[in-house]
Amino acid sequence: MPPESTPPIQTDFLIIGSGVAGLRAAIGASRYGKVIVLNKGLGNESNSEFAQGGIAAALSEEEEEIRSHFQDTIEAGKGLCRKEAVKVLVEEGPQRIHELIAWGAEFDKVGDRFAFTREGAHSHSRILRAKGDATGYEIVKTLTRAAQKEKNISIRGGHFTMDLVVGLKEEAAGARRVCLGASVLDERLGAPILFFARAVILATGGAGQVYRRTTNPSVATGDGIAMALQAGAVLEDMEFFQFHPTSLSLPSAPSFLLSEAMRGEGALLRDAEGKRFMDRYHPDAELAPRDVVTRAIWDEMHQGKRQHVYLDLTHLKPAFVRERFPKIYATCLQYGIDITQEQIPVAPSAHYLMGGVKTNLTGETNIERLYAVGEVACTGVHGANRLASNSLLEGLVFGARVGEAVGRLSPTPSIAAEAKGESPASAPAQPEEYLLVQKELRETMWNEVGIIRSDASIRSAILKWRQWRSILEKPGLSRPALETRNMLWLSAAIMEAALRRKESVGAHFRSDAPKRNIKKGRPSGHIGLTRASLNRNFPCRF
Ligand SMILES: Cc1cc2nc3c(=O)[nH]c(=O)nc-3n(C[C@H](O)[C@H](O)[C@H](O)COP(=O)(O)OP(=O)(O)OC[C@H]3O[C@@H](n4cnc5c(N)ncnc54)[C@H](O)[C@@H]3O)c2cc1C
């Protein structure tokens, strides 16, 4: 089918992404009009589905418990959380969980009471889980079922969103950008389609794939952030990438996540000689904040010139381990490790992007009618470091808010779509060329803009970026081509923000500035970025 022959599709609300955030937003928005939810690939993969440890919530709804969840989140975020966003998260969280239970989600219980776990930097056991270590799967299954019951919702797989369609609205204060829809590649037909909507909601998830080691599935290439950047959105907190301390480290295996809940249940970290080391780094030892545990492991690995340290559960009852972590037990066994009998080789991996498209408390971005929710968004709830198990909750709470907010929008005024800038004339590159750039980019991000960065290492990465830039002049209509473009822009934003933050705070650690900047008693604030602000270090017309 020739691309031109696919007619544009009109809907009320276009949601890009079918993880927890996109699905919850869809259910809310469906009360107000027709909703189309798109996802890429044919496997319905998402970070949500892989979430293991659980979902944090002050479920007793007692004021004291809500206050302590608020306090723990703020402390983990190192003073860079937006307090009003955290307040929304912890206060509305319990309601969203009760709703999920009413829709059929089954969380684990001990007797007739919920089984709550504790993870690093939580002062209380407040984490709910499902089927031991399959919380995300249970939540996605429940939301998908609830969405499928709504006649107004249509979920379409294999629809890779390439770009946002924007127009300019003249106002007394000047022209304002308005999002009108998106251009999408139908992956089955290889043909582009235009979707127009009253509102577009980005729910495209994270971006772990820009790093060599990541717990994220292959869909996590930061597409939503890259598209929003190109369309004129403001990004924030892009230097804050959380590296999870413990993922499987075997030459033959992917960086499969070994949930923090394992340490919550008593698992210990040991060096190659079998000695515990975390108590040398933090009074909370294995339950210290994630960034502290990650850097401690990194240090141990580098001092001992080793590829990994070990996570040890062998002192726990085997039956308990098998029952509590069935998915992790089975996956490790598949790679030849019986975790009830042997220590597990582990190393850190890129896990969660705290930054993203800047939004307010109802998911609005600086572009009218463009919303962002979930991991793609930066509501400010996580600050410089996310508290474990807060992100599924963020997807539910802000997903519900966005779903309501778009319902209040009037129909789109008649605005012409902005003509796209000049397109590069060259032919697409071969798929291998895109994949080679991706591989080199991942390696560079891991080594130079990863767990530990410095001015020199980031500048070295920028020089490499400028060499890869030529591939942006060879735009192809294929997933490798589009993802390479998105990963390049996403990594540019991470590099730029990491370069500008000349201090260490939370997940951002600069070896050349290992302390926090406190000026006049106040810590430094947020770093916002636009495409224009990247021009100096990342000059590129496309
Ligand atoms: C292994 C692992 C374990 C985790 N464990 C926990 C945990 O225990 N507790 C917790 O709170 N958090 C956990 N997290 C983090 C949490 O799962 C995520 O932050 C959260 O689920 C993100 O949800 P989301 O809806 O924003 O995005 P996702 O669930 O990642 O969904 C993104 C969606 O966007 C679609 N998409 C992306 N790009 C495009 C495009 N160009 N066009 C069309 N569609 C697109 C994808 O197909 C997908 O449907 C974990 C993450 C991982 C990877």
The ligand as an ORCA input file, in Angstrom:
! r2SCAN-3c Opt
* xyz 0 1
  C      12.721     -4.811     35.449
  C      11.986     -3.649     36.069
  C      11.477     -3.755     37.355
  C      10.780     -2.689     37.932
  N      10.241     -2.853     39.181
  C       9.463     -1.868     39.687
  C       8.760     -2.057     40.908
  O       8.832     -3.100     41.539
  N       7.986     -1.041     41.355
  C       7.848      0.156     40.686
  O       7.131      1.049     41.145
  N       8.515      0.347     39.522
  C       9.293     -0.633     38.996
  N       9.926     -0.434     37.807
  C       9.720      0.817     37.081
  C       8.318      0.827     36.484
  O       8.007     -0.458     36.009
  C       8.203      1.815     35.342
  O       8.733      3.049     35.690
  C       6.753      2.037     34.951
  O       6.104      0.807     34.818
  C       6.669      2.835     33.668
  O       5.348      2.777     33.215
  P       4.924      3.625     31.936
  O       3.498      3.324     31.723
  O       5.336      5.020     32.113
  O       5.830      3.043     30.752
  P       5.980      1.561     30.196
  O       5.349      0.585     31.080
  O       7.403      1.346     29.876
  O       5.159      1.589     28.841
  C       5.641      2.264     27.712
  C       4.723      2.002     26.549
  O       5.038      2.927     25.510
  C       5.090      2.245     24.270
  N       5.965      3.003     23.363
  C       7.232      3.428     23.584
  N       7.683      4.115     22.516
  C       6.670      4.125     21.600
  C       6.516      4.652     20.300
  N       7.495      5.319     19.671
  N       5.338      4.462     19.651
  C       4.323      3.767     20.234
  N       4.412      3.246     21.485
  C       5.574      3.427     22.149
  C       5.602      0.860     24.613
  O       5.268     -0.038     23.579
  C       4.837      0.618     25.929
  O       3.549      0.158     25.641
  C      10.631     -1.489     37.215
  C      11.148     -1.371     35.927
  C      11.814     -2.434     35.354
  C      12.355     -2.296     33.971
*
